[in-house]
Amino acid sequence: MTITNENYYSYVSDYLFINFLNTINIKKIAVTDFLEEENGLEDWLSYMAKQGILNSQQVEQLKMSPIDAKKMKAFREEWRSDFERSGESQNAFESLAMYTKQAPLSFDAFLKPIPSKGGTEGLLAILSFEMLLAYQSGIFEKLKKCDSSVCYAFFIDTSGKRKWCSMEVCGNREKARRHYAKKLNS
Ligand SMILES: [Zn+2]
């Protein structure tokens, strides 16, 4: 049975790096790491293209060389824990700058970054470039982890009041859970 990844994501951000952070989440009762699935990274790239977050030129270029899922996972885990502590380390920033230099970017007519190399280096360059821009425009401060105890997703909280990555999925689920817990206790 093939399950498309689309069914897995409770929330899709406009930012590639946030969608990348969110490639791990709890589904039903088990933690699912999409990078560990067979063709997980390729499926994710196709999904990002379908959502219009990556364009076909970017995806074509990235697919020119193999992407190392282990390296990408290490990058994701480093940033997930940095964001959870909400203290980005200087080292982490230096590594972002370094990654953008390993596959220098050019820009298409819509100013989308196209890496000069594909594979791991290309993907790290695109993600790092976007993260440096996001940091400079204050997006990092608005990055929040979903309040649901069974969700791993990060999202951008523009209003400062949002609790859940998705009201439809996590908000409703959490409300139902609290309602049920209250009933049990009364
Ligand atoms: Zn959530």
Backbone and ligand atoms as CSV (ligand in chain L), in Angstrom:
chain,resi,resn,atom,element,x,y,z
A,1,MET,N,N,0.848,-1.204,0.000
A,1,MET,CA,C,0.000,0.000,0.000
A,1,MET,C,C,0.885,1.257,0.000
A,2,THR,N,N,0.580,2.164,-0.870
A,2,THR,CA,C,1.334,3.432,-0.859
A,2,THR,C,C,0.515,4.495,-0.154
A,3,ILE,N,N,1.165,5.143,0.748
A,3,ILE,CA,C,0.511,6.247,1.438
A,3,ILE,C,C,1.214,7.510,0.980
A,4,THR,N,N,0.477,8.442,0.427
A,4,THR,CA,C,1.141,9.674,0.009
A,4,THR,C,C,1.408,10.509,1.248
A,5,ASN,N,N,2.537,11.191,1.205
A,5,ASN,CA,C,2.937,11.999,2.343
A,5,ASN,C,C,1.934,13.094,2.676
A,6,GLU,N,N,1.141,13.449,1.674
A,6,GLU,CA,C,0.177,14.529,1.882
A,6,GLU,C,C,-0.731,14.275,3.078
A,7,ASN,N,N,-1.038,13.002,3.277
A,7,ASN,CA,C,-1.928,12.675,4.391
A,7,ASN,C,C,-1.243,12.857,5.734
A,8,TYR,N,N,0.071,12.987,5.689
A,8,TYR,CA,C,0.831,13.012,6.915
A,8,TYR,C,C,0.988,14.398,7.528
A,9,TYR,N,N,1.029,15.421,6.685
A,9,TYR,CA,C,1.374,16.737,7.204
A,9,TYR,C,C,0.131,17.488,7.672
A,10,SER,N,N,0.155,17.885,8.948
A,10,SER,CA,C,-0.990,18.597,9.494
A,10,SER,C,C,-0.984,20.048,9.037
A,11,TYR,N,N,0.182,20.503,8.581
A,11,TYR,CA,C,0.340,21.924,8.321
A,11,TYR,C,C,1.440,22.112,7.286
A,12,VAL,N,N,1.216,22.987,6.314
A,12,VAL,CA,C,2.243,23.291,5.319
A,12,VAL,C,C,2.565,24.778,5.398
A,13,SER,N,N,3.838,25.082,5.625
A,13,SER,CA,C,4.285,26.462,5.734
A,13,SER,C,C,4.724,26.978,4.363
A,14,ASP,N,N,4.761,28.305,4.199
A,14,ASP,CA,C,5.315,28.908,2.983
A,14,ASP,C,C,6.837,28.781,2.963
A,15,TYR,N,N,7.408,28.498,4.125
A,15,TYR,CA,C,8.859,28.397,4.229
A,15,TYR,C,C,9.324,26.959,4.077
A,16,LEU,N,N,10.250,26.769,3.159
A,16,LEU,CA,C,10.803,25.433,2.941
A,16,LEU,C,C,11.449,24.888,4.210
A,17,PHE,N,N,12.201,25.739,4.921
A,17,PHE,CA,C,12.941,25.221,6.085
A,17,PHE,C,C,12.000,24.768,7.201
A,18,ILE,N,N,10.849,25.415,7.330
A,18,ILE,CA,C,9.895,24.976,8.358
A,18,ILE,C,C,9.285,23.629,7.963
A,19,ASN,N,N,8.963,23.491,6.682
A,19,ASN,CA,C,8.461,22.193,6.215
A,19,ASN,C,C,9.512,21.111,6.398
A,20,PHE,N,N,10.772,21.514,6.250
A,20,PHE,CA,C,11.838,20.538,6.446
A,20,PHE,C,C,11.963,20.137,7.924
A,21,LEU,N,N,11.872,21.118,8.820
A,21,LEU,CA,C,11.892,20.800,10.258
A,21,LEU,C,C,10.763,19.835,10.605
A,22,ASN,N,N,9.665,19.980,9.866
A,22,ASN,CA,C,8.461,19.203,10.168
A,22,ASN,C,C,8.390,17.860,9.447
A,23,THR,N,N,9.519,17.376,8.985
A,23,THR,CA,C,9.514,16.056,8.344
A,23,THR,C,C,9.542,14.930,9.373
A,24,ILE,N,N,9.338,15.262,10.625
A,24,ILE,CA,C,9.142,14.232,11.650
A,24,ILE,C,C,7.903,14.628,12.446
A,25,ASN,N,N,7.032,13.665,12.692
A,25,ASN,CA,C,5.842,13.962,13.495
A,25,ASN,C,C,5.204,12.668,13.977
A,26,ILE,N,N,4.284,12.813,14.901
A,26,ILE,CA,C,3.577,11.639,15.397
A,26,ILE,C,C,2.351,11.415,14.526
A,27,LYS,N,N,2.233,10.195,14.032
A,27,LYS,CA,C,1.048,9.844,13.249
A,27,LYS,C,C,0.346,8.715,13.958
A,28,LYS,N,N,-0.929,8.919,14.216
A,28,LYS,CA,C,-1.690,8.001,15.047
A,28,LYS,C,C,-0.956,7.893,16.390
A,29,ILE,N,N,-0.217,6.809,16.634
A,29,ILE,CA,C,0.470,6.772,17.921
A,29,ILE,C,C,1.979,6.651,17.778
A,30,ALA,N,N,2.465,6.496,16.548
A,30,ALA,CA,C,3.904,6.281,16.362
A,30,ALA,C,C,4.580,7.510,15.792
A,31,VAL,N,N,5.822,7.744,16.205
A,31,VAL,CA,C,6.612,8.825,15.619
A,31,VAL,C,C,7.020,8.389,14.220
A,32,THR,N,N,6.782,9.239,13.240
A,32,THR,CA,C,7.152,8.925,11.865
A,32,THR,C,C,8.206,9.905,11.393
A,33,ASP,N,N,9.334,9.366,10.975
A,33,ASP,CA,C,10.383,10.217,10.422
A,33,ASP,C,C,10.391,10.029,8.906
A,34,PHE,N,N,9.922,11.053,8.203
A,34,PHE,CA,C,9.766,10.932,6.756
A,34,PHE,C,C,11.108,10.775,6.044
A,35,LEU,N,N,12.169,11.267,6.675
A,35,LEU,CA,C,13.488,11.136,6.051
A,35,LEU,C,C,13.990,9.703,6.111
A,36,GLU,N,N,13.424,8.917,7.009
A,36,GLU,CA,C,13.862,7.527,7.138
A,36,GLU,C,C,13.050,6.578,6.267
A,37,GLU,N,N,11.969,7.072,5.676
A,37,GLU,CA,C,11.160,6.234,4.814
A,37,GLU,C,C,11.892,6.023,3.492
A,38,GLU,N,N,11.511,4.969,2.807
A,38,GLU,CA,C,12.088,4.732,1.493
A,38,GLU,C,C,11.658,5.874,0.574
A,39,ASN,N,N,12.612,6.459,-0.152
A,39,ASN,CA,C,12.355,7.611,-1.026
A,39,ASN,C,C,11.752,8.797,-0.268
A,40,GLY,N,N,11.983,8.839,1.024
A,40,GLY,CA,C,11.374,9.879,1.843
A,40,GLY,C,C,11.730,11.283,1.392
A,41,LEU,N,N,13.017,11.520,1.107
A,41,LEU,CA,C,13.436,12.858,0.690
A,41,LEU,C,C,12.887,13.219,-0.687
A,42,GLU,N,N,12.899,12.240,-1.597
A,42,GLU,CA,C,12.364,12.499,-2.939
A,42,GLU,C,C,10.876,12.811,-2.888
A,43,ASP,N,N,10.157,12.050,-2.069
A,43,ASP,CA,C,8.730,12.311,-1.915
A,43,ASP,C,C,8.482,13.698,-1.347
A,44,TRP,N,N,9.318,14.066,-0.394
A,44,TRP,CA,C,9.157,15.378,0.229
A,44,TRP,C,C,9.432,16.487,-0.795
A,45,LEU,N,N,10.489,16.312,-1.611
A,45,LEU,CA,C,10.795,17.315,-2.641
A,45,LEU,C,C,9.631,17.450,-3.632
A,46,SER,N,N,9.075,16.316,-4.032
A,46,SER,CA,C,7.940,16.357,-4.962
A,46,SER,C,C,6.743,17.048,-4.319
A,47,TYR,N,N,6.542,16.769,-3.047
A,47,TYR,CA,C,5.429,17.391,-2.331
A,47,TYR,C,C,5.626,18.907,-2.237
A,48,MET,N,N,6.856,19.336,-1.962
A,48,MET,CA,C,7.159,20.771,-1.901
A,48,MET,C,C,6.942,21.430,-3.266
A,49,ALA,N,N,7.260,20.705,-4.345
A,49,ALA,CA,C,7.051,21.236,-5.693
A,49,ALA,C,C,5.553,21.369,-5.975
A,50,LYS,N,N,4.813,20.368,-5.568
A,50,LYS,CA,C,3.366,20.363,-5.780
A,50,LYS,C,C,2.706,21.528,-5.026
A,51,GLN,N,N,3.246,21.859,-3.862
A,51,GLN,CA,C,2.711,22.960,-3.057
A,51,GLN,C,C,3.193,24.317,-3.558
A,52,GLY,N,N,4.080,24.321,-4.556
A,52,GLY,CA,C,4.596,25.580,-5.104
A,52,GLY,C,C,5.671,26.213,-4.243
A,53,ILE,N,N,6.246,25.460,-3.317
A,53,ILE,CA,C,7.277,25.996,-2.435
A,53,ILE,C,C,8.654,25.851,-3.082
A,54,LEU,N,N,8.831,24.796,-3.854
A,54,LEU,CA,C,10.023,24.665,-4.700
A,54,LEU,C,C,9.534,24.687,-6.152
A,55,ASN,N,N,10.321,25.294,-7.060
A,55,ASN,CA,C,9.911,25.226,-8.457
A,55,ASN,C,C,10.629,24.083,-9.165
A,56,SER,N,N,10.214,23.816,-10.405
A,56,SER,CA,C,10.734,22.625,-11.091
A,56,SER,C,C,12.234,22.741,-11.355
A,57,GLN,N,N,12.714,23.954,-11.588
A,57,GLN,CA,C,14.154,24.123,-11.829
A,57,GLN,C,C,14.957,23.763,-10.572
A,58,GLN,N,N,14.458,24.183,-9.428
A,58,GLN,CA,C,15.128,23.865,-8.164
A,58,GLN,C,C,15.144,22.354,-7.925
A,59,VAL,N,N,13.993,21.728,-8.136
A,59,VAL,CA,C,13.895,20.283,-7.894
A,59,VAL,C,C,14.796,19.512,-8.857
A,60,GLU,N,N,14.787,19.905,-10.133
A,60,GLU,CA,C,15.648,19.257,-11.125
A,60,GLU,C,C,17.107,19.339,-10.714
A,61,GLN,N,N,17.495,20.521,-10.302
A,61,GLN,CA,C,18.890,20.715,-9.905
A,61,GLN,C,C,19.229,19.865,-8.673
A,62,LEU,N,N,18.336,19.847,-7.697
A,62,LEU,CA,C,18.586,19.080,-6.466
A,62,LEU,C,C,18.708,17.585,-6.756
A,63,LYS,N,N,17.949,17.123,-7.756
A,63,LYS,CA,C,17.943,15.683,-8.047
A,63,LYS,C,C,19.141,15.235,-8.892
A,64,MET,N,N,19.996,16.186,-9.279
A,64,MET,CA,C,21.174,15.854,-10.084
A,64,MET,C,C,22.149,14.958,-9.338
A,65,SER,N,N,22.195,15.086,-8.021
A,65,SER,CA,C,23.101,14.261,-7.209
A,65,SER,C,C,22.310,13.686,-6.046
A,66,PRO,N,N,22.832,12.595,-5.480
A,66,PRO,CA,C,22.097,11.991,-4.357
A,66,PRO,C,C,22.075,12.881,-3.122
A,67,ILE,N,N,20.983,12.813,-2.390
A,67,ILE,CA,C,20.864,13.555,-1.137
A,67,ILE,C,C,21.042,12.573,0.011
A,68,ASP,N,N,21.943,12.896,0.907
A,68,ASP,CA,C,22.272,12.032,2.032
A,68,ASP,C,C,21.268,12.271,3.173
A,69,ALA,N,N,20.358,11.322,3.342
A,69,ALA,CA,C,19.289,11.483,4.332
A,69,ALA,C,C,19.851,11.629,5.749
A,70,LYS,N,N,20.954,10.931,6.028
A,70,LYS,CA,C,21.561,10.998,7.359
A,70,LYS,C,C,22.062,12.407,7.667
A,71,LYS,N,N,22.743,13.011,6.695
A,71,LYS,CA,C,23.258,14.374,6.889
A,71,LYS,C,C,22.110,15.359,7.035
A,72,MET,N,N,21.073,15.174,6.225
A,72,MET,CA,C,19.935,16.081,6.281
A,72,MET,C,C,19.210,15.953,7.620
A,73,LYS,N,N,19.173,14.735,8.134
A,73,LYS,CA,C,18.529,14.495,9.409
A,73,LYS,C,C,19.321,15.170,10.539
A,74,ALA,N,N,20.640,15.096,10.456
A,74,ALA,CA,C,21.478,15.726,11.480
A,74,ALA,C,C,21.256,17.239,11.492
A,75,PHE,N,N,21.157,17.820,10.285
A,75,PHE,CA,C,20.894,19.252,10.154
A,75,PHE,C,C,19.530,19.592,10.778
A,76,ARG,N,N,18.530,18.796,10.442
A,76,ARG,CA,C,17.185,19.032,10.984
A,76,ARG,C,C,17.175,18.944,12.514
A,77,GLU,N,N,17.815,17.910,13.056
A,77,GLU,CA,C,17.796,17.716,14.505
A,77,GLU,C,C,18.518,18.847,15.236
A,78,GLU,N,N,19.620,19.316,14.664
A,78,GLU,CA,C,20.357,20.421,15.280
A,78,GLU,C,C,19.456,21.653,15.394
A,79,TRP,N,N,18.744,21.965,14.311
A,79,TRP,CA,C,17.891,23.148,14.330
A,79,TRP,C,C,16.623,22.949,15.133
A,80,ARG,N,N,16.081,21.760,15.103
A,80,ARG,CA,C,14.888,21.511,15.934
A,80,ARG,C,C,15.222,21.747,17.406
A,81,SER,N,N,16.380,21.257,17.847
A,81,SER,CA,C,16.698,21.445,19.272
A,81,SER,C,C,17.068,22.898,19.566
A,82,ASP,N,N,17.710,23.577,18.609
A,82,ASP,CA,C,17.984,25.005,18.801
A,82,ASP,C,C,16.692,25.808,18.940
A,83,PHE,N,N,15.750,25.519,18.078
A,83,PHE,CA,C,14.485,26.266,18.124
A,83,PHE,C,C,13.678,25.926,19.373
A,84,GLU,N,N,13.783,24.693,19.812
A,84,GLU,CA,C,13.058,24.305,21.027
A,84,GLU,C,C,13.608,25.037,22.245
A,85,ARG,N,N,14.903,25.243,22.248
A,85,ARG,CA,C,15.517,25.992,23.350
A,85,ARG,C,C,15.395,27.492,23.103
A,86,SER,N,N,14.945,27.845,21.932
A,86,SER,CA,C,14.871,29.209,21.397
A,86,SER,C,C,16.139,30.019,21.650
A,87,GLY,N,N,17.264,29.355,21.564
A,87,GLY,CA,C,18.538,30.060,21.598
A,87,GLY,C,C,19.426,29.551,20.486
A,88,GLU,N,N,19.462,30.274,19.370
A,88,GLU,CA,C,20.276,29.811,18.250
A,88,GLU,C,C,21.738,30.077,18.564
A,89,SER,N,N,22.541,29.070,18.338
A,89,SER,CA,C,23.958,29.214,18.677
A,89,SER,C,C,24.743,29.869,17.530
A,90,GLN,N,N,25.801,30.511,17.900
A,90,GLN,CA,C,26.658,31.173,16.925
A,90,GLN,C,C,27.207,30.163,15.916
A,91,ASN,N,N,27.563,28.995,16.424
A,91,ASN,CA,C,28.083,27.927,15.565
A,91,ASN,C,C,27.115,27.573,14.454
A,92,ALA,N,N,25.854,27.493,14.843
A,92,ALA,CA,C,24.819,27.121,13.892
A,92,ALA,C,C,24.726,28.156,12.776
A,93,PHE,N,N,24.857,29.424,13.127
A,93,PHE,CA,C,24.803,30.474,12.104
A,93,PHE,C,C,25.995,30.417,11.171
A,94,GLU,N,N,27.137,30.121,11.754
A,94,GLU,CA,C,28.326,30.002,10.916
A,94,GLU,C,C,28.184,28.850,9.935
A,95,SER,N,N,27.523,27.770,10.400
A,95,SER,CA,C,27.355,26.641,9.485
A,95,SER,C,C,26.386,27.003,8.356
A,96,LEU,N,N,25.386,27.833,8.631
A,96,LEU,CA,C,24.471,28.254,7.558
A,96,LEU,C,C,25.230,29.017,6.475
A,97,ALA,N,N,26.063,29.944,6.911
A,97,ALA,CA,C,26.845,30.746,5.958
A,97,ALA,C,C,27.759,29.837,5.142
A,98,MET,N,N,28.332,28.847,5.814
A,98,MET,CA,C,29.230,27.917,5.133
A,98,MET,C,C,28.473,27.101,4.077
A,99,TYR,N,N,27.273,26.633,4.441
A,99,TYR,CA,C,26.500,25.823,3.496
A,99,TYR,C,C,26.122,26.612,2.238
A,100,THR,N,N,25.853,27.901,2.392
A,100,THR,CA,C,25.486,28.679,1.197
A,100,THR,C,C,26.690,28.838,0.267
A,101,LYS,N,N,27.876,28.729,0.837
A,101,LYS,CA,C,29.089,28.859,0.005
A,101,LYS,C,C,29.482,27.560,-0.687
A,102,GLN,N,N,29.007,26.439,-0.135
A,102,GLN,CA,C,29.386,25.143,-0.720
A,102,GLN,C,C,28.696,24.860,-2.052
A,103,ALA,N,N,27.549,25.481,-2.270
A,103,ALA,CA,C,26.855,25.331,-3.553
A,103,ALA,C,C,26.310,26.706,-3.921
A,104,PRO,N,N,27.200,27.633,-4.325
A,104,PRO,CA,C,26.778,29.029,-4.565
A,104,PRO,C,C,25.493,29.123,-5.387
A,105,LEU,N,N,24.656,30.073,-4.999
A,105,LEU,CA,C,23.322,30.175,-5.578
A,105,LEU,C,C,23.269,31.209,-6.690
A,106,SER,N,N,22.446,30.926,-7.695
A,106,SER,CA,C,22.070,31.974,-8.634
A,106,SER,C,C,20.561,32.135,-8.479
A,107,PHE,N,N,19.991,33.155,-9.098
A,107,PHE,CA,C,18.574,33.417,-8.867
A,107,PHE,C,C,17.804,33.467,-10.170
A,108,ASP,N,N,16.624,32.861,-10.167
A,108,ASP,CA,C,15.818,32.875,-11.392
A,108,ASP,C,C,15.005,34.177,-11.454
A,109,ALA,N,N,14.125,34.285,-12.431
A,109,ALA,CA,C,13.375,35.524,-12.652
A,109,ALA,C,C,12.481,35.887,-11.462
A,110,PHE,N,N,12.128,34.888,-10.659
A,110,PHE,CA,C,11.292,35.144,-9.483
A,110,PHE,C,C,12.118,35.226,-8.208
A,111,LEU,N,N,13.436,35.364,-8.391
A,111,LEU,CA,C,14.396,35.439,-7.282
A,111,LEU,C,C,14.422,34.190,-6.413
A,112,LYS,N,N,14.054,33.072,-6.991
A,112,LYS,CA,C,14.182,31.793,-6.284
A,112,LYS,C,C,15.632,31.325,-6.409
A,113,PRO,N,N,16.245,30.893,-5.295
A,113,PRO,CA,C,17.643,30.475,-5.364
A,113,PRO,C,C,17.823,29.123,-6.064
A,114,ILE,N,N,18.733,29.085,-7.027
A,114,ILE,CA,C,19.067,27.835,-7.718
A,114,ILE,C,C,20.512,27.496,-7.336
A,115,PRO,N,N,20.722,26.367,-6.652
A,115,PRO,CA,C,22.084,26.028,-6.237
A,115,PRO,C,C,22.929,25.556,-7.417
A,116,SER,N,N,24.232,25.849,-7.353
A,116,SER,CA,C,25.128,25.435,-8.433
A,116,SER,C,C,25.410,23.940,-8.407
A,117,LYS,N,N,25.072,23.290,-7.291
A,117,LYS,CA,C,25.226,21.836,-7.194
A,117,LYS,C,C,23.916,21.246,-6.718
A,118,GLY,N,N,23.702,19.969,-7.068
A,118,GLY,CA,C,22.519,19.283,-6.578
A,118,GLY,C,C,22.827,18.524,-5.302
A,119,GLY,N,N,21.975,17.577,-4.983
A,119,GLY,CA,C,22.211,16.697,-3.849
A,119,GLY,C,C,22.214,17.402,-2.509
A,120,THR,N,N,22.910,16.777,-1.570
A,120,THR,CA,C,22.955,17.279,-0.192
A,120,THR,C,C,23.418,18.734,-0.125
A,121,GLU,N,N,24.502,19.031,-0.834
A,121,GLU,CA,C,25.051,20.392,-0.772
A,121,GLU,C,C,24.062,21.422,-1.314
A,122,GLY,N,N,23.372,21.061,-2.391
A,122,GLY,CA,C,22.389,21.972,-2.977
A,122,GLY,C,C,21.219,22.227,-2.031
A,123,LEU,N,N,20.708,21.161,-1.437
A,123,LEU,CA,C,19.562,21.309,-0.533
A,123,LEU,C,C,19.954,22.101,0.718
A,124,LEU,N,N,21.136,21.813,1.252
A,124,LEU,CA,C,21.591,22.572,2.427
A,124,LEU,C,C,21.780,24.048,2.079
A,125,ALA,N,N,22.249,24.326,0.860
A,125,ALA,CA,C,22.453,25.727,0.447
A,125,ALA,C,C,21.113,26.470,0.364
A,126,ILE,N,N,20.110,25.848,-0.240
A,126,ILE,CA,C,18.788,26.495,-0.357
A,126,ILE,C,C,18.186,26.727,1.032
A,127,LEU,N,N,18.222,25.694,1.866
A,127,LEU,CA,C,17.647,25.809,3.217
A,127,LEU,C,C,18.379,26.877,4.033
A,128,SER,N,N,19.703,26.859,3.960
A,128,SER,CA,C,20.496,27.797,4.763
A,128,SER,C,C,20.271,29.242,4.323
A,129,PHE,N,N,20.202,29.434,3.006
A,129,PHE,CA,C,19.955,30.773,2.481
A,129,PHE,C,C,18.600,31.299,2.979
A,130,GLU,N,N,17.586,30.448,2.894
A,130,GLU,CA,C,16.259,30.855,3.350
A,130,GLU,C,C,16.257,31.142,4.851
A,131,MET,N,N,17.010,30.338,5.606
A,131,MET,CA,C,17.041,30.533,7.059
A,131,MET,C,C,17.758,31.823,7.442
A,132,LEU,N,N,18.820,32.142,6.720
A,132,LEU,CA,C,19.523,33.406,7.012
A,132,LEU,C,C,18.597,34.594,6.743
A,133,LEU,N,N,17.859,34.524,5.628
A,133,LEU,CA,C,16.901,35.594,5.307
A,133,LEU,C,C,15.801,35.679,6.368
A,134,ALA,N,N,15.299,34.510,6.760
A,134,ALA,CA,C,14.215,34.463,7.750
A,134,ALA,C,C,14.694,35.024,9.090
A,135,TYR,N,N,15.920,34.705,9.436
A,135,TYR,CA,C,16.475,35.234,10.681
A,135,TYR,C,C,16.541,36.762,10.628
A,136,GLN,N,N,17.042,37.275,9.510
A,136,GLN,CA,C,17.186,38.726,9.365
A,136,GLN,C,C,15.844,39.443,9.381
A,137,SER,N,N,14.804,38.782,8.902
A,137,SER,CA,C,13.502,39.465,8.896
A,137,SER,C,C,12.669,39.147,10.140
A,138,GLY,N,N,13.301,38.590,11.171
A,138,GLY,CA,C,12.613,38.413,12.456
A,138,GLY,C,C,11.697,37.205,12.531
A,139,ILE,N,N,11.784,36.324,11.545
A,139,ILE,CA,C,10.904,35.151,11.510
A,139,ILE,C,C,11.270,34.144,12.610
A,140,PHE,N,N,12.553,34.050,12.923
A,140,PHE,CA,C,12.979,33.068,13.937
A,140,PHE,C,C,12.285,33.316,15.279
A,141,GLU,N,N,12.097,34.582,15.615
A,141,GLU,CA,C,11.468,34.908,16.908
A,141,GLU,C,C,10.006,34.482,16.950
A,142,LYS,N,N,9.412,34.347,15.771
A,142,LYS,CA,C,7.988,33.994,15.720
A,142,LYS,C,C,7.761,32.505,15.525
A,143,LEU,N,N,8.860,31.784,15.457
A,143,LEU,CA,C,8.749,30.349,15.253
A,143,LEU,C,C,8.344,29.671,16.555
A,144,LYS,N,N,7.294,28.865,16.500
A,144,LYS,CA,C,6.758,28.236,17.699
A,144,LYS,C,C,6.535,26.755,17.459
A,145,LYS,N,N,6.612,26.008,18.532
A,145,LYS,CA,C,6.303,24.579,18.453
A,145,LYS,C,C,4.821,24.428,18.768
A,146,CYS,N,N,4.166,23.543,18.056
A,146,CYS,CA,C,2.737,23.292,18.271
A,146,CYS,C,C,2.480,22.882,19.731
A,147,ASP,N,N,1.404,23.415,20.286
A,147,ASP,CA,C,1.053,23.174,21.685
A,147,ASP,C,C,0.515,21.765,21.938
A,148,SER,N,N,0.096,21.114,20.888
A,148,SER,CA,C,-0.449,19.766,21.057
A,148,SER,C,C,0.634,18.810,21.548
A,149,SER,N,N,0.262,17.980,22.534
A,149,SER,CA,C,1.245,17.059,23.104
A,149,SER,C,C,1.609,15.941,22.132
A,150,VAL,N,N,0.820,15.768,21.092
A,150,VAL,CA,C,1.126,14.705,20.141
A,150,VAL,C,C,1.533,15.248,18.771
A,151,CYS,N,N,2.038,16.489,18.744
A,151,CYS,CA,C,2.456,17.067,17.462
A,151,CYS,C,C,3.871,17.633,17.582
A,152,TYR,N,N,4.703,17.394,16.590
A,152,TYR,CA,C,6.084,17.872,16.595
A,152,TYR,C,C,6.279,19.122,15.719
A,153,ALA,N,N,5.215,19.616,15.120
A,153,ALA,CA,C,5.367,20.657,14.096
A,153,ALA,C,C,5.749,22.026,14.660
A,154,PHE,N,N,6.569,22.738,13.888
A,154,PHE,CA,C,6.841,24.147,14.147
A,154,PHE,C,C,6.000,24.973,13.180
A,155,PHE,N,N,5.632,26.171,13.592
A,155,PHE,CA,C,4.887,27.060,12.700
A,155,PHE,C,C,5.253,28.503,13.036
A,156,ILE,N,N,4.844,29.453,12.164
A,156,ILE,CA,C,5.092,30.871,12.407
A,156,ILE,C,C,3.874,31.465,13.080
A,157,ASP,N,N,4.088,32.055,14.222
A,157,ASP,CA,C,2.987,32.671,14.947
A,157,ASP,C,C,3.058,34.183,14.749
A,158,THR,N,N,2.346,34.687,13.748
A,158,THR,CA,C,2.426,36.120,13.443
A,158,THR,C,C,1.673,36.966,14.470
A,159,SER,N,N,0.566,36.419,15.005
A,159,SER,CA,C,-0.243,37.204,15.944
A,159,SER,C,C,0.308,37.151,17.370
A,160,GLY,N,N,1.134,36.150,17.662
A,160,GLY,CA,C,1.632,35.967,19.025
A,160,GLY,C,C,0.646,35.228,19.909
A,161,LYS,N,N,-0.476,34.791,19.335
A,161,LYS,CA,C,-1.511,34.137,20.141
A,161,LYS,C,C,-1.802,32.718,19.699
A,162,ARG,N,N,-1.253,32.378,18.543
A,162,ARG,CA,C,-1.599,31.073,17.986
A,162,ARG,C,C,-0.928,29.938,18.758
A,163,LYS,N,N,-1.691,28.892,19.032
A,163,LYS,CA,C,-1.171,27.779,19.817
A,163,LYS,C,C,-0.843,26.553,18.985
A,164,TRP,N,N,-1.609,26.346,17.926
A,164,TRP,CA,C,-1.504,25.090,17.187
A,164,TRP,C,C,-1.051,25.319,15.760
A,165,CYS,N,N,-0.346,24.320,15.220
A,165,CYS,CA,C,0.097,24.423,13.828
A,165,CYS,C,C,-1.118,24.463,12.915
A,166,SER,N,N,-2.134,23.708,13.268
A,166,SER,CA,C,-3.353,23.672,12.474
A,166,SER,C,C,-4.546,23.568,13.407
A,167,MET,N,N,-5.468,24.517,13.276
A,167,MET,CA,C,-6.674,24.498,14.107
A,167,MET,C,C,-7.494,23.253,13.794
A,168,GLU,N,N,-7.576,22.923,12.498
A,168,GLU,CA,C,-8.422,21.793,12.066
A,168,GLU,C,C,-7.920,20.482,12.658
A,169,VAL,N,N,-6.604,20.297,12.630
A,169,VAL,CA,C,-6.073,19.019,13.100
A,169,VAL,C,C,-5.771,19.094,14.598
A,170,CYS,N,N,-4.781,19.913,14.969
A,170,CYS,CA,C,-4.294,19.887,16.355
A,170,CYS,C,C,-5.205,20.623,17.322
A,171,GLY,N,N,-5.758,21.755,16.914
A,171,GLY,CA,C,-6.644,22.516,17.788
A,171,GLY,C,C,-7.846,21.690,18.200
A,172,ASN,N,N,-8.507,21.117,17.218
A,172,ASN,CA,C,-9.706,20.327,17.509
A,172,ASN,C,C,-9.394,19.076,18.305
A,173,ARG,N,N,-8.283,18.442,17.961
A,173,ARG,CA,C,-7.889,17.224,18.662
A,173,ARG,C,C,-7.616,17.521,20.135
A,174,GLU,N,N,-6.922,18.628,20.380
A,174,GLU,CA,C,-6.560,18.993,21.750
A,174,GLU,C,C,-7.801,19.383,22.554
A,175,LYS,N,N,-8.703,20.102,21.911
A,175,LYS,CA,C,-9.943,20.499,22.599
A,175,LYS,C,C,-10.761,19.281,22.991
A,176,ALA,N,N,-10.810,18.312,22.080
A,176,ALA,CA,C,-11.562,17.080,22.354
A,176,ALA,C,C,-10.903,16.323,23.506
A,177,ARG,N,N,-9.572,16.318,23.509
A,177,ARG,CA,C,-8.842,15.590,24.542
A,177,ARG,C,C,-9.088,16.224,25.920
A,178,ARG,N,N,-9.030,17.557,25.960
A,178,ARG,CA,C,-9.235,18.263,27.237
A,178,ARG,C,C,-10.658,18.085,27.746
A,179,HIS,N,N,-11.587,18.130,26.804
A,179,HIS,CA,C,-12.994,17.972,27.154
A,179,HIS,C,C,-13.212,16.593,27.789
A,180,TYR,N,N,-12.584,15.593,27.177
A,180,TYR,CA,C,-12.719,14.226,27.632
A,180,TYR,C,C,-12.047,14.038,28.996
A,181,ALA,N,N,-10.874,14.655,29.167
A,181,ALA,CA,C,-10.155,14.551,30.434
A,181,ALA,C,C,-10.966,15.174,31.567
A,182,LYS,N,N,-11.623,16.285,31.266
A,182,LYS,CA,C,-12.454,16.990,32.241
A,182,LYS,C,C,-13.621,16.109,32.702
A,183,LYS,N,N,-14.229,15.482,31.693
A,183,LYS,CA,C,-15.368,14.587,31.949
A,183,LYS,C,C,-14.966,13.446,32.877
A,184,LEU,N,N,-13.783,12.901,32.627
A,184,LEU,CA,C,-13.300,11.776,33.420
A,184,LEU,C,C,-13.048,12.176,34.865
A,185,ASN,N,N,-12.606,13.419,35.033
A,185,ASN,CA,C,-12.257,13.889,36.369
A,185,ASN,C,C,-13.446,14.369,37.188
A,186,SER,N,N,-14.566,14.621,36.516
A,186,SER,CA,C,-15.693,15.182,37.250
A,186,SER,C,C,-16.609,14.103,37.833
L,1,ZN,ZN,ZN,0.238,20.550,15.496
